[in-house]
Amino acid sequence: MAGRGKKKLSKNSTVANWLVGIYTRRSFDDNEDKESNTITNQKEMINSFISKENNMTIVDYYVDDGYTGTTFDRPGFQEMMKDISDGRINTIIVKDLSRLGRNSLEVGKYIEEIFPIYNIRIIAINDNVDSFKRPESINDLMVPIKNLINESYARDISKKVSSAYYTMASNGKYVAGTSPYGYTFDENDKHHLVVDPDEVEIVRLIFNMALKGDGRVKITKYLNDHNILCRKEIQRRKKYKLSLNPLEETIKYKWSTSTIGRMLISEIYIGNLTQLKTKRESFKNHKVINVAKEDWVRFEKTHEPIITKVDFDKIQGLIKVNAKRLSNTGERTYSIYNGVLKCADCGRAMYKQEDKRGNRQLSNYFCNTYLYISKTSCSSHKIKTEDLNDIVLESIQLQVKLVIELDRSLKRLFFKNNRETVESEYKNNTRIAEIKINNLKNKKLQLYEDWKFNNIDKDEFINQSKLIEEEIKLVEEKLELITKTYRDNLKMIKRNDYWINHYKRNKKIKKLTREVIKELIDVIYITADGNVDIHFKYSNEYKELVSYLENEGAVKKCQNGELVFT
């Protein structure tokens, strides 16, 4: 189990080998493309640094090229954190702290809280930070100051980028990074749209079907059933040099009702631009929020229309009528499994359908692809809501029971009597060892005085002193082991308490709620034959704890996979 057997890093520690993870980052949106900040140059600087150090082995390189430093949701950084958790690396080296991140609060949290938990050595070359050789450098005033400078820089760049986008949009320039379906970028002006001859007829087909009264679902199914490829699928095939003939390759990406819905209400297709409809909450928090309609940046007649305004307005009227009809039929079907329940084959969400037949209320879940995309693309994966709820509730109850038993086994292993007794024994053993060390040091001092006053000769003094020093060393090693074992055990329990408490507070669960499902379950897959595959959260921590307790003899695993608590 992670944490047990690890030695806390200190300046006096002797580390056989530093297992190094080299982290590099470059952002495209904050003018960091100067030569000194390229990924290659960062790697060269760090490799040069390592070549002059002893006992360093490069385990892996973690690269985030094109990712902003104001968020830590970066693939390279997350991979590095996983390897830290798995014990693959015990050292992180960066060019400077700004490569780690530009959010001072989050950087400080990682440096001062998270990395020490895993006993990670952090080195920022240009900032002269080394948590092993110079522990004081972590708490040095320059660290928070540099973090604030990096954060201020990121804030300033964010404002400049936002201002530039607003200016271009206000002048009728198209500012998005990809063109809307049916259009492409003008070769002479990347902020001007021109009609795409390969897509324009599909746009007209979609709007003509809508004019006839066909809804999003019917249009979507028509496109998919007639093997009309969406743009993402065409891009995939071009990238991997696959055939563009729909029948010669399996279609991975299909049209969706949400895509059709967005197209049918977009003024893009009548030659108008309505832009900056969303924004980031802040330069630190990259959560996207909607902008009020009156604050959108609107500019008319910026490019060639595909649909006439008369037809567009008719479609908007039909959409409003349809929306009103749907709202009169009752509230939208609510599901406690939103975002969690998925089809095991296509991976799309399962959709809840309710239907009244006489006095009976029928409720089932179906694969979203089957209902709304194409019946030929996936089967129904139908399952009754009542059956699903029973299976999930029973599985949660069983998992909660198992986790609580594991927690009890862990506590019994470390605190055979009770926690207070263990703490008392630790303090008592520590005090005894310290007294013994002190007595031995006094004995050595007395031996020195005996030699000085000629009570013993020099050879006897040297021999006796050596024996006392060896005994002191043995007691000090025993004291270090006692302290290390006690602290490691407490650290292990503390780390497991975090995820175990999520289960313990649901030990009396009798009814499923949205909150419980979000707290304990990552994803639920429904197979074609109606089987339910539940993936619980903290599964890695659970497996590690079971493995640790098995090794300690606290639990046994039977051939059928069931646990027996000893």
NORFEN-V461003 format. One record per pair of residues at least 12 apart in sequence whose C-alpha atoms are under 10 Angstrom apart, sorted by sequence separation. I is the first residue (numbers start at 1). J is the second residue. D is the distance in Angstrom with one decimal. If there is no record, write none. Layout:
BEGIN
I;J;D
I;J;D
END
This chain:
BEGIN
25;37;8.2
26;38;6.5
63;75;8.2
64;76;5.2
80;92;8.9
119;131;9.9
120;132;8.9
121;133;9.2
179;191;9.5
182;194;8.7
183;195;4.4
184;196;5.4
207;219;9.3
234;246;9.5
237;249;8.9
277;289;8.8
278;290;4.4
279;291;6.8
337;349;9.4
338;350;8.4
352;364;5.8
353;365;6.1
367;379;7.2
368;380;8.4
370;382;10.0
449;461;9.7
522;534;8.0
523;535;5.4
524;536;8.6
553;565;9.1
554;566;5.4
24;37;9.1
25;38;8.2
26;39;6.5
62;75;8.6
63;76;5.1
64;77;7.2
119;132;9.9
122;135;9.8
129;142;9.7
177;190;9.4
179;192;9.5
180;193;8.8
182;195;6.1
183;196;4.5
184;197;9.1
206;219;6.7
209;222;9.8
233;246;9.7
277;290;6.2
278;291;5.1
337;350;8.7
338;351;8.6
351;364;8.3
352;365;4.4
353;366;7.5
366;379;8.8
367;380;5.3
368;381;9.5
447;460;9.3
448;461;7.0
503;516;9.4
506;519;9.8
521;534;7.4
522;535;5.6
523;536;7.2
550;563;9.5
553;566;7.4
24;38;8.8
25;39;6.6
62;76;4.9
63;77;7.6
97;111;9.9
121;135;9.5
123;137;9.9
128;142;9.9
129;143;8.3
176;190;9.9
177;191;9.3
179;193;7.4
181;195;9.4
182;196;5.3
183;197;8.2
184;198;10.0
205;219;9.1
206;220;8.8
237;251;9.5
276;290;9.1
277;291;5.2
278;292;8.7
337;351;9.3
338;352;9.5
350;364;9.6
351;365;5.3
352;366;6.5
366;380;5.4
367;381;5.7
447;461;6.5
448;462;9.3
502;516;9.3
506;520;9.4
521;535;6.1
522;536;5.5
523;537;8.5
550;564;9.9
24;39;6.1
61;76;8.6
62;77;6.7
116;131;9.3
123;138;9.8
127;142;8.4
128;143;9.8
174;189;9.8
175;190;8.8
176;191;8.4
179;194;9.4
180;195;9.9
181;196;8.2
182;197;7.7
183;198;9.1
184;199;9.4
229;244;8.6
236;251;9.9
237;252;9.7
276;291;7.6
277;292;7.5
278;293;9.9
335;350;9.9
337;352;9.3
350;365;5.9
351;366;5.2
352;367;9.0
365;380;8.7
366;381;5.7
367;382;7.2
447;462;9.4
520;535;9.0
521;536;4.3
522;537;5.2
550;565;9.5
23;39;9.5
24;40;8.9
26;42;9.4
62;78;9.1
63;79;9.5
115;131;10.0
122;138;9.0
127;143;8.0
173;189;9.4
174;190;8.0
175;191;6.2
180;196;9.8
182;198;7.7
183;199;7.4
206;222;9.6
229;245;9.2
236;252;8.8
277;293;7.3
335;351;8.4
336;352;10.0
349;365;9.6
350;366;5.3
351;367;6.2
352;368;9.1
365;381;7.8
366;382;4.8
367;383;9.6
448;464;9.9
503;519;8.7
520;536;5.9
521;537;5.2
522;538;8.8
549;565;9.5
550;566;9.9
24;41;9.5
25;42;8.4
62;79;7.3
63;80;9.4
173;190;8.9
174;191;4.6
175;192;9.0
179;196;9.8
182;199;4.7
183;200;7.4
206;223;8.7
228;245;9.8
229;246;7.0
234;251;9.5
236;253;8.7
276;293;9.8
277;294;9.7
278;295;10.0
334;351;9.8
335;352;6.8
349;366;8.6
350;367;4.6
351;368;5.6
365;382;5.6
366;383;7.0
444;461;9.0
447;464;7.8
448;465;8.4
502;519;7.1
503;520;7.3
519;536;9.3
520;537;5.4
521;538;8.9
522;539;9.5
546;563;8.8
24;42;6.4
43;61;8.6
62;80;6.4
173;191;5.1
174;192;5.9
181;199;6.9
182;200;4.7
205;223;9.5
227;245;9.2
228;246;7.3
233;251;7.0
277;295;7.8
278;296;8.6
333;351;9.2
334;352;7.8
335;353;9.7
349;367;6.5
350;368;5.4
351;369;9.4
353;371;10.0
364;382;6.6
365;383;5.4
366;384;9.2
447;465;7.4
502;520;7.2
518;536;10.0
519;537;7.8
520;538;8.2
521;539;9.8
23;42;8.8
24;43;7.1
61;80;8.6
112;131;9.9
127;146;8.5
172;191;8.6
173;192;6.3
174;193;7.3
181;200;8.1
182;201;8.1
227;246;5.9
233;252;6.6
234;253;8.9
274;293;9.5
276;295;8.4
277;296;5.4
333;352;6.9
334;353;9.6
348;367;7.0
349;368;5.7
350;369;8.6
351;370;9.8
364;383;5.7
365;384;6.4
517;536;9.4
518;537;9.1
22;42;9.3
23;43;8.4
43;63;9.7
60;80;8.7
111;131;9.0
172;192;8.6
173;193;9.0
182;202;7.7
183;203;9.8
226;246;9.3
227;247;7.6
232;252;9.2
233;253;5.1
275;295;9.5
276;296;5.8
277;297;7.8
333;353;7.2
334;354;10.0
347;367;9.0
348;368;6.2
349;369;8.2
350;370;9.5
351;371;8.2
363;383;8.9
364;384;4.4
365;385;6.4
444;464;8.1
445;465;9.2
517;537;9.9
22;43;7.6
181;202;9.2
182;203;6.1
202;223;8.9
230;251;9.6
232;253;6.5
233;254;7.1
275;296;5.9
276;297;6.1
277;298;9.9
333;354;7.4
346;367;8.5
347;368;9.4
348;369;6.7
350;371;9.4
351;372;9.7
363;384;6.2
364;385;5.0
443;464;9.8
444;465;6.1
447;468;9.9
499;520;9.6
24;46;9.4
169;191;9.3
181;203;7.7
182;204;9.1
229;251;7.9
231;253;8.8
232;254;8.2
233;255;9.3
274;296;6.4
275;297;5.1
276;298;9.0
343;365;10.0
345;367;9.4
346;368;9.3
347;369;9.1
348;370;9.8
362;384;8.3
363;385;5.6
364;386;8.2
443;465;9.0
444;466;9.4
23;46;9.2
60;83;9.4
77;100;8.5
92;115;9.5
168;191;8.6
228;251;9.9
229;252;9.8
230;253;7.1
231;254;9.0
232;255;9.2
273;296;9.8
274;297;5.7
275;298;6.4
342;365;10.0
343;366;8.4
344;367;9.2
346;369;7.6
362;385;8.7
363;386;7.7
364;387;9.3
365;388;8.9
444;467;9.7
22;46;7.4
39;63;7.6
59;83;9.8
77;101;10.0
91;115;9.5
100;124;9.0
227;251;8.4
229;253;8.1
230;254;6.1
231;255;9.0
273;297;7.9
274;298;4.4
275;299;8.6
341;365;9.3
342;366;9.5
343;367;5.8
346;370;9.7
362;386;9.6
364;388;9.1
441;465;9.7
444;468;6.7
22;47;8.7
39;64;8.7
90;115;9.3
97;122;9.9
99;124;9.0
229;254;6.9
230;255;5.8
273;298;5.7
274;299;6.6
342;367;7.6
343;368;8.0
440;465;9.8
443;468;8.0
444;469;8.3
39;65;7.2
97;123;8.9
98;124;9.2
112;138;7.5
202;228;8.5
228;254;8.7
229;255;7.7
230;256;9.3
272;298;7.5
273;299;5.2
274;300;8.5
341;367;9.6
342;368;8.7
343;369;8.8
38;65;8.8
96;123;8.3
97;124;5.9
111;138;7.4
112;139;8.3
202;229;9.9
224;251;9.4
227;254;9.0
228;255;8.6
272;299;5.9
273;300;6.2
343;370;10.0
441;468;7.9
60;88;9.1
70;98;9.7
72;100;8.6
90;118;7.8
91;119;8.7
92;120;7.2
93;121;8.4
94;122;8.1
95;123;8.3
96;124;4.6
97;125;8.7
111;139;9.6
202;230;9.6
227;255;9.9
271;299;9.2
272;300;4.3
273;301;7.9
440;468;6.5
441;469;8.4
59;88;7.5
60;89;8.5
69;98;7.3
71;100;10.0
72;101;7.2
89;118;9.8
90;119;6.9
91;120;5.4
92;121;6.2
93;122;6.1
94;123;6.3
95;124;5.5
96;125;5.8
97;126;8.3
98;127;9.7
224;253;9.8
225;254;10.0
230;259;9.9
271;300;6.6
272;301;5.2
273;302;6.9
440;469;8.2
20;50;9.2
59;89;6.8
62;92;9.9
69;99;7.0
70;100;9.6
71;101;7.2
72;102;9.4
90;120;4.8
91;121;4.5
92;122;4.9
93;123;4.7
94;124;5.0
95;125;5.2
96;126;5.3
97;127;7.0
108;138;9.3
224;254;6.5
270;300;8.9
271;301;4.9
272;302;5.9
273;303;8.7
333;363;10.0
335;365;9.7
350;380;9.4
352;382;9.8
58;89;8.9
59;90;9.8
68;99;9.5
69;100;7.1
70;101;6.0
71;102;7.9
72;103;8.9
84;115;8.7
87;118;8.3
89;120;8.0
90;121;6.2
91;122;5.9
92;123;6.2
93;124;6.0
94;125;6.6
95;126;6.0
96;127;5.7
97;128;9.9
108;139;9.9
199;230;9.3
223;254;8.7
224;255;6.4
267;298;9.8
270;301;7.9
271;302;5.9
272;303;7.2
346;377;8.4
350;381;8.4
351;382;9.7
352;383;9.6
353;384;9.8
354;385;9.5
437;468;9.7
440;471;7.9
441;472;7.8
57;89;9.5
59;91;9.6
61;93;10.0
69;101;4.3
70;102;5.0
71;103;7.2
85;117;10.0
86;118;9.9
89;121;9.5
90;122;8.7
91;123;7.7
92;124;8.5
93;125;7.5
94;126;8.7
95;127;8.2
96;128;8.5
97;129;8.8
111;143;9.9
199;231;8.6
223;255;7.0
224;256;8.9
268;300;9.3
270;302;9.6
271;303;5.0
272;304;8.9
346;378;6.9
350;382;8.9
352;384;9.4
353;385;9.3
437;469;9.7
440;472;6.6
33;66;9.8
58;91;9.4
68;101;8.0
69;102;4.9
70;103;5.1
81;114;9.9
85;118;7.3
87;120;9.8
94;127;9.7
95;128;9.9
96;129;8.6
221;254;9.6
222;255;9.6
223;256;9.5
267;300;9.0
268;301;9.4
270;303;8.6
271;304;5.4
272;305;8.0
345;378;7.6
346;379;9.4
350;383;9.6
352;385;8.0
439;472;9.5
32;66;9.6
57;91;9.6
58;92;10.0
68;102;8.3
69;103;7.1
70;104;8.9
72;106;8.2
81;115;9.4
84;118;7.2
220;254;8.8
221;255;8.1
268;302;9.2
269;303;9.2
270;304;7.6
271;305;4.2
345;379;8.8
437;471;8.5
438;472;8.9
20;55;10.0
56;91;9.0
64;99;9.5
71;106;8.6
72;107;9.1
84;119;9.4
94;129;9.9
108;143;8.5
220;255;5.9
221;256;8.6
268;303;8.5
269;304;8.3
270;305;4.4
271;306;7.5
343;378;9.1
436;471;9.7
437;472;5.8
440;475;9.9
502;537;9.7
18;54;8.7
19;55;8.6
20;56;6.6
21;57;8.9
22;58;7.4
30;66;9.8
32;68;10.0
70;106;8.9
71;107;10.0
84;120;7.9
93;129;9.8
107;143;9.8
108;144;7.4
219;255;9.2
220;256;6.0
221;257;8.8
268;304;9.3
269;305;5.3
270;306;6.1
271;307;8.4
343;379;9.5
345;381;9.0
436;472;8.2
437;473;8.8
502;538;9.7
17;54;8.4
18;55;5.9
19;56;6.2
20;57;5.8
21;58;6.3
22;59;8.2
23;60;8.8
24;61;7.8
25;62;8.5
26;63;8.5
27;64;8.2
28;65;8.1
29;66;7.9
30;67;9.9
70;107;9.6
93;130;9.1
107;144;9.1
219;256;9.3
220;257;5.8
268;305;7.5
269;306;5.3
270;307;5.4
271;308;9.1
343;380;9.1
344;381;8.6
437;474;9.6
16;54;9.7
17;55;4.7
18;56;4.7
19;57;5.2
20;58;4.7
21;59;5.8
22;60;6.5
23;61;6.1
24;62;6.4
25;63;5.9
26;64;6.5
27;65;6.4
28;66;5.0
29;67;8.4
30;68;7.8
69;107;9.9
92;130;9.9
219;257;8.1
220;258;9.3
267;305;9.1
268;306;8.7
269;307;5.6
270;308;6.0
271;309;9.1
343;381;7.0
434;472;10.0
437;475;6.8
499;537;8.8
500;538;8.8
16;55;6.6
17;56;5.8
18;57;6.1
19;58;6.2
20;59;5.5
21;60;5.2
22;61;4.8
23;62;4.8
24;63;5.1
25;64;4.7
26;65;5.0
27;66;4.3
28;67;7.1
29;68;7.2
30;69;9.4
104;143;9.3
105;144;8.9
108;147;8.0
217;256;8.2
218;257;8.9
220;259;8.8
268;307;9.3
269;308;8.2
270;309;5.9
342;381;9.8
343;382;9.7
433;472;9.6
436;475;7.7
437;476;7.4
499;538;6.7
15;55;7.9
16;56;9.0
17;57;6.9
18;58;8.4
19;59;6.0
20;60;7.1
21;61;5.9
22;62;6.0
23;63;6.1
24;64;6.4
25;65;5.6
26;66;5.5
27;67;4.9
28;68;7.5
91;131;9.7
104;144;7.0
107;147;7.4
216;256;8.5
217;257;5.8
220;260;7.0
267;307;9.3
269;309;8.8
270;310;9.5
436;476;9.6
499;539;10.0
15;56;9.8
18;59;9.4
19;60;9.0
20;61;8.8
21;62;7.0
22;63;8.3
23;64;8.2
24;65;7.9
25;66;7.5
26;67;6.4
27;68;5.0
91;132;9.6
104;145;8.9
106;147;9.6
216;257;5.3
217;258;9.3
219;260;7.7
220;261;9.7
270;311;9.5
434;475;8.4
500;541;9.3
25;67;7.1
26;68;7.5
27;69;7.3
104;146;8.4
105;147;8.2
215;257;9.1
216;258;8.0
219;261;9.9
267;309;8.9
270;312;7.5
433;475;6.4
434;476;8.3
437;479;9.8
499;541;8.0
500;542;8.8
25;68;8.3
26;69;8.4
50;93;9.1
104;147;4.7
105;148;8.9
216;259;8.9
217;260;8.6
269;312;8.4
432;475;9.9
433;476;7.6
499;542;8.9
25;69;8.0
49;93;9.4
102;146;9.3
103;147;7.0
104;148;5.7
216;260;6.0
217;261;9.3
433;477;10.0
102;147;6.5
103;148;7.8
104;149;8.7
215;260;9.3
216;261;6.2
267;312;8.3
433;478;8.0
434;479;7.9
496;541;7.6
47;93;9.7
49;95;9.8
97;143;8.3
101;147;8.3
102;148;8.0
103;149;9.8
104;150;7.6
105;151;9.3
215;261;8.9
216;262;9.9
266;312;9.1
433;479;6.3
495;541;9.5
496;542;8.9
46;93;7.1
100;147;10.0
102;149;8.4
103;150;7.4
104;151;6.1
265;312;8.1
432;479;9.4
433;480;9.9
46;94;7.1
98;146;8.1
102;150;5.0
103;151;5.4
104;152;9.4
216;264;8.9
264;312;8.0
265;313;9.4
430;478;9.4
431;479;9.4
25;74;9.6
45;94;9.3
46;95;6.6
97;146;7.7
98;147;7.3
101;150;8.0
102;151;4.8
103;152;9.1
181;230;8.9
182;231;9.5
429;478;9.9
430;479;6.4
433;482;9.8
496;545;8.2
43;93;9.9
45;95;7.2
96;146;9.6
97;147;7.3
101;151;8.5
102;152;8.3
181;231;7.4
210;260;9.9
265;315;8.2
266;316;10.0
335;385;9.7
429;479;8.1
430;480;9.2
25;76;8.6
43;94;8.8
44;95;9.8
98;149;9.2
99;150;9.6
102;153;8.1
103;154;8.4
180;231;9.9
264;315;7.5
265;316;6.8
24;76;8.6
25;77;9.1
42;94;7.9
43;95;8.3
98;150;6.1
102;154;6.6
103;155;9.7
264;316;7.8
337;389;9.8
430;482;7.5
23;76;7.9
24;77;9.1
42;95;6.1
97;150;8.5
98;151;8.8
101;154;9.8
102;155;9.2
207;260;9.4
336;389;9.8
426;479;10.0
429;482;8.0
430;483;7.7
492;545;9.7
23;77;7.6
41;95;9.4
42;96;9.4
206;260;7.8
210;264;8.0
265;319;8.8
429;483;9.6
264;319;8.8
427;482;9.8
98;154;10.0
207;263;8.8
426;482;7.4
427;483;9.4
23;80;8.0
42;99;9.4
203;260;9.7
206;263;8.8
207;264;6.9
426;483;7.8
22;80;9.0
37;95;8.9
206;264;8.1
261;319;9.5
21;80;7.3
426;485;9.9
203;263;8.5
426;486;7.4
203;264;9.4
21;83;8.9
37;99;9.0
207;269;9.8
21;84;9.0
423;486;8.6
422;486;8.9
204;269;9.6
203;269;8.6
21;88;8.8
22;89;9.9
19;87;9.3
20;88;8.8
21;89;6.1
19;88;7.2
20;89;5.7
21;90;7.8
22;91;8.4
23;92;6.9
24;93;8.8
25;94;9.0
200;269;10.0
19;89;4.8
20;90;6.4
21;91;6.0
22;92;6.0
23;93;6.3
24;94;6.4
25;95;9.4
18;89;7.8
19;90;5.3
20;91;4.7
21;92;5.0
22;93;5.2
23;94;5.5
24;95;7.5
18;90;6.4
19;91;5.8
20;92;5.9
21;93;6.5
22;94;6.4
23;95;8.3
24;96;9.5
26;98;9.9
27;99;9.4
414;486;9.0
17;90;9.3
18;91;6.3
19;92;8.6
20;93;7.1
21;94;9.0
22;95;9.2
25;98;8.9
26;99;7.4
17;91;10.0
18;92;9.6
25;99;5.4
195;269;9.8
415;489;9.8
24;99;6.3
25;100;7.5
193;268;9.6
414;489;7.1
23;99;7.8
24;100;7.9
25;101;8.8
49;125;8.0
413;489;9.9
414;490;8.7
23;100;7.7
46;123;9.9
46;124;9.5
181;259;9.7
193;271;9.3
411;489;9.8
46;125;7.7
410;489;9.7
414;493;9.1
45;125;8.7
70;150;9.3
6;87;9.6
9;90;9.7
45;126;9.8
69;150;9.0
70;151;7.6
182;263;9.9
3;85;9.5
69;151;8.9
181;263;8.2
410;492;9.5
411;493;7.8
2;85;7.4
180;263;8.7
410;493;7.7
2;86;7.4
3;87;9.2
70;154;7.1
1;86;9.6
2;87;7.6
69;154;7.9
70;155;9.0
183;268;9.3
68;154;8.7
180;266;9.7
182;268;9.7
183;269;9.1
407;493;8.8
410;496;9.5
181;268;9.7
182;269;8.3
180;268;7.9
181;269;9.5
180;269;9.2
407;496;8.3
407;497;8.2
407;500;7.3
252;346;9.4
406;500;9.1
407;501;9.6
403;499;9.7
404;500;7.4
403;500;6.7
404;501;9.0
407;504;9.4
175;273;9.9
403;501;9.4
174;273;7.4
176;275;8.4
207;306;9.8
208;307;9.5
403;502;9.9
404;503;7.5
20;120;9.9
172;272;9.0
173;273;8.4
174;274;9.3
175;275;7.9
176;276;9.0
207;307;7.8
211;311;7.3
400;500;8.9
403;503;7.0
404;504;6.4
19;120;9.9
20;121;9.1
21;122;9.8
22;123;9.9
172;273;7.2
174;275;8.0
175;276;8.7
210;311;9.7
211;312;8.6
402;503;9.5
403;504;7.9
18;120;9.9
19;121;9.7
20;122;9.7
172;274;9.4
173;275;9.5
204;306;7.3
210;312;9.7
213;315;8.4
400;502;9.0
401;503;8.5
18;121;8.6
170;273;9.9
172;275;9.5
203;306;7.8
204;307;7.2
208;311;8.7
211;314;7.1
212;315;9.1
215;318;9.4
216;319;9.8
400;503;5.3
401;504;8.5
404;507;8.2
169;273;8.4
170;274;10.0
203;307;8.6
207;311;8.3
210;314;9.3
211;315;5.9
214;318;9.6
215;319;8.4
399;503;8.1
400;504;6.7
403;507;9.8
169;274;8.6
170;275;9.0
201;306;9.2
207;312;8.1
210;315;6.5
211;316;9.6
213;318;7.2
400;505;9.1
401;506;9.6
169;275;6.7
200;306;7.3
209;315;9.9
210;316;9.7
212;318;9.6
213;319;9.0
397;503;9.3
400;506;7.1
401;507;7.1
9;116;8.8
169;276;7.8
200;307;10.0
208;315;9.4
211;318;8.0
215;322;8.6
396;503;8.9
400;507;6.1
401;508;9.9
8;116;8.7
194;302;9.9
195;303;8.6
207;315;7.9
210;318;8.3
399;507;9.6
400;508;9.2
8;117;9.2
9;118;9.8
10;119;9.4
166;275;9.0
193;302;8.1
194;303;6.6
195;304;6.9
210;319;8.9
213;322;9.4
397;506;8.3
398;507;9.6
400;509;9.1
8;118;8.8
9;119;6.0
165;275;9.7
166;276;7.7
192;302;7.7
193;303;6.0
194;304;6.7
195;305;8.2
396;506;8.9
397;507;7.2
7;118;9.9
8;119;5.9
9;120;7.9
10;121;9.6
165;276;8.4
192;303;7.1
193;304;7.9
194;305;9.2
195;306;7.8
396;507;9.3
397;508;8.3
6;118;8.6
7;119;7.8
8;120;9.1
9;121;7.8
256;368;9.9
397;509;6.9
6;119;8.0
256;369;8.7
396;509;8.4
397;510;8.4
3;117;8.6
162;276;9.7
3;118;7.4
254;369;9.3
257;372;6.9
394;509;9.7
2;118;8.6
3;119;9.2
256;372;7.6
257;373;7.4
393;509;8.2
394;510;9.3
396;512;9.2
162;279;9.1
255;372;9.7
256;373;6.2
393;510;7.7
394;511;10.0
162;280;9.8
255;373;6.9
256;374;9.7
393;511;7.1
394;512;9.9
13;132;9.1
254;373;7.5
255;374;9.3
393;512;6.2
11;131;8.9
12;132;9.1
183;303;9.7
254;374;9.0
392;512;8.1
393;513;9.6
396;516;9.2
400;520;9.4
10;131;8.6
11;132;5.6
12;133;9.2
183;304;9.4
390;511;9.5
396;517;8.8
399;520;9.6
9;131;9.0
10;132;6.1
11;133;5.8
158;280;10.0
183;305;9.9
389;511;9.1
390;512;9.0
9;132;6.9
10;133;8.2
11;134;7.8
30;153;8.6
159;282;9.8
183;306;9.3
254;377;9.4
389;512;7.3
393;516;9.9
10;134;9.6
11;135;7.8
30;154;7.1
158;282;8.7
159;283;8.3
182;306;8.2
393;517;9.4
396;520;8.0
10;135;8.1
29;154;9.5
30;155;9.8
158;283;6.0
172;297;8.9
174;299;9.9
252;377;9.9
392;517;8.9
396;521;8.8
9;135;10.0
30;156;9.2
31;157;8.3
157;283;9.0
158;284;9.5
170;296;9.9
171;297;9.5
172;298;8.0
173;299;8.8
251;377;9.0
30;157;5.8
155;282;8.7
156;283;9.1
169;296;9.7
170;297;6.2
171;298;9.6
172;299;5.5
29;157;7.8
30;158;7.8
155;283;5.9
169;297;6.4
170;298;7.4
171;299;7.8
172;300;7.8
174;302;8.8
29;158;8.2
154;283;7.2
155;284;8.0
168;297;10.0
169;298;7.9
170;299;7.2
172;301;8.8
173;302;7.9
174;303;9.8
392;521;9.7
30;160;9.5
154;284;8.5
167;297;9.8
169;299;7.9
172;302;6.2
30;161;8.6
166;297;7.8
171;302;9.6
172;303;9.5
29;161;7.8
151;283;9.2
392;524;8.9
151;284;8.6
410;545;8.5
406;542;8.9
410;546;9.7
413;549;8.6
399;536;8.6
409;546;10.0
388;526;9.4
396;534;9.3
407;545;9.0
410;548;9.3
395;534;8.1
403;542;7.7
406;545;7.7
410;549;7.1
413;552;8.3
391;531;9.8
392;532;8.3
396;536;8.7
402;542;9.8
406;546;7.3
409;549;7.7
413;553;9.4
391;532;7.7
392;533;9.5
395;536;9.7
413;554;7.2
388;530;9.3
391;533;9.9
392;534;7.7
403;545;9.6
410;552;9.7
412;554;8.7
383;526;8.0
387;530;9.9
388;531;9.4
391;534;9.5
403;546;9.5
406;549;8.1
381;525;9.9
382;526;8.4
383;527;9.5
388;532;7.6
409;553;10.0
410;554;7.8
381;526;6.6
382;527;9.0
383;528;9.4
387;532;9.9
409;554;6.3
410;555;9.8
381;527;6.2
382;528;7.7
383;529;8.9
384;530;9.1
409;555;7.7
380;527;9.7
381;528;4.6
382;529;8.3
383;530;5.9
221;369;9.5
225;373;8.5
226;374;9.9
379;527;9.7
380;528;7.3
381;529;6.8
382;530;6.6
383;531;8.7
406;554;8.9
221;370;9.5
224;373;6.8
225;374;6.2
379;528;6.8
380;529;9.6
381;530;6.2
383;532;9.2
406;555;8.3
221;371;9.0
223;373;8.9
224;374;6.1
225;375;8.3
378;528;9.1
379;529;9.8
380;530;9.7
381;531;9.1
405;555;9.8
221;372;6.6
222;373;8.7
223;374;8.9
224;375;9.5
225;376;7.4
220;372;7.2
221;373;5.1
222;374;8.1
224;376;9.0
225;377;8.6
219;372;9.6
220;373;5.9
221;374;5.1
224;377;8.6
217;371;8.4
218;372;7.9
219;373;9.2
220;374;7.9
221;375;8.1
217;372;5.4
218;373;8.7
221;376;9.7
216;372;8.7
217;373;7.1
218;374;9.6
409;565;7.3
216;373;9.9
217;374;9.3
406;563;9.5
408;565;9.6
409;566;8.1
405;563;9.8
367;526;8.7
405;564;9.9
406;565;8.1
366;526;9.3
367;527;9.9
402;562;9.8
405;565;7.7
365;526;9.4
367;528;9.5
402;563;8.3
402;565;9.8
350;524;9.8
349;524;9.9
350;525;9.0
336;512;8.3
337;513;9.1
338;514;8.5
349;525;9.2
350;526;8.2
336;513;6.5
337;514;6.9
340;517;8.2
348;525;9.8
349;526;9.9
106;284;9.8
335;513;9.9
336;514;4.6
340;518;7.9
347;525;8.2
335;514;8.2
336;515;8.4
338;517;9.8
339;518;9.1
347;526;9.5
103;283;9.2
104;284;9.8
336;516;9.5
337;517;7.3
338;518;9.4
341;521;9.9
344;524;8.5
345;525;8.6
103;284;6.6
336;517;7.7
337;518;8.4
340;521;7.6
341;522;9.3
342;523;7.2
343;524;8.4
344;525;4.9
345;526;8.4
102;284;8.5
103;285;9.7
336;518;9.0
340;522;6.6
341;523;6.1
342;524;6.1
343;525;5.5
344;526;5.3
345;527;7.0
339;522;9.2
340;523;4.7
341;524;4.8
342;525;5.0
343;526;5.2
344;527;5.1
345;528;7.6
337;521;9.9
339;523;8.0
340;524;5.9
341;525;6.1
342;526;6.4
343;527;6.6
344;528;7.5
339;524;9.5
340;525;8.4
341;526;7.5
342;527;9.2
343;528;8.2
337;523;9.1
344;530;9.9
337;524;8.6
344;531;9.5
344;532;9.1
343;532;10.0
344;533;8.4
341;532;9.7
342;533;9.9
341;533;9.9
341;534;9.2
340;534;9.7
340;535;9.7
70;282;9.8
71;283;8.9
72;284;9.9
70;283;6.8
71;284;6.5
73;286;9.8
69;283;10.0
70;284;5.1
71;285;7.2
68;283;9.8
69;284;8.9
70;285;7.6
71;286;7.3
68;284;9.8
70;286;8.3
117;491;8.5
117;495;9.4
8;484;8.3
7;484;7.6
6;484;8.8
7;485;9.8
5;484;8.5
6;485;9.6
8;487;9.9
4;484;9.4
5;485;7.9
8;488;9.3
4;485;8.0
7;488;8.9
6;488;7.7
4;487;9.5
5;488;7.4
3;487;9.8
4;488;5.7
5;489;9.5
3;488;6.3
4;489;7.0
2;488;9.7
3;489;8.1
4;490;9.9
3;490;9.7
4;491;8.5
3;491;7.0
4;492;6.9
2;491;9.7
3;492;5.9
2;492;7.4
3;493;9.7
1;492;8.0
3;495;8.8
2;495;9.2
2;541;9.2
1;541;8.7
1;543;9.3
2;544;7.8
1;544;5.5
2;545;9.0
1;545;6.2
4;548;9.6
1;546;9.0
1;547;7.5
2;548;9.2
1;548;5.4
1;549;8.8
1;551;9.8
END
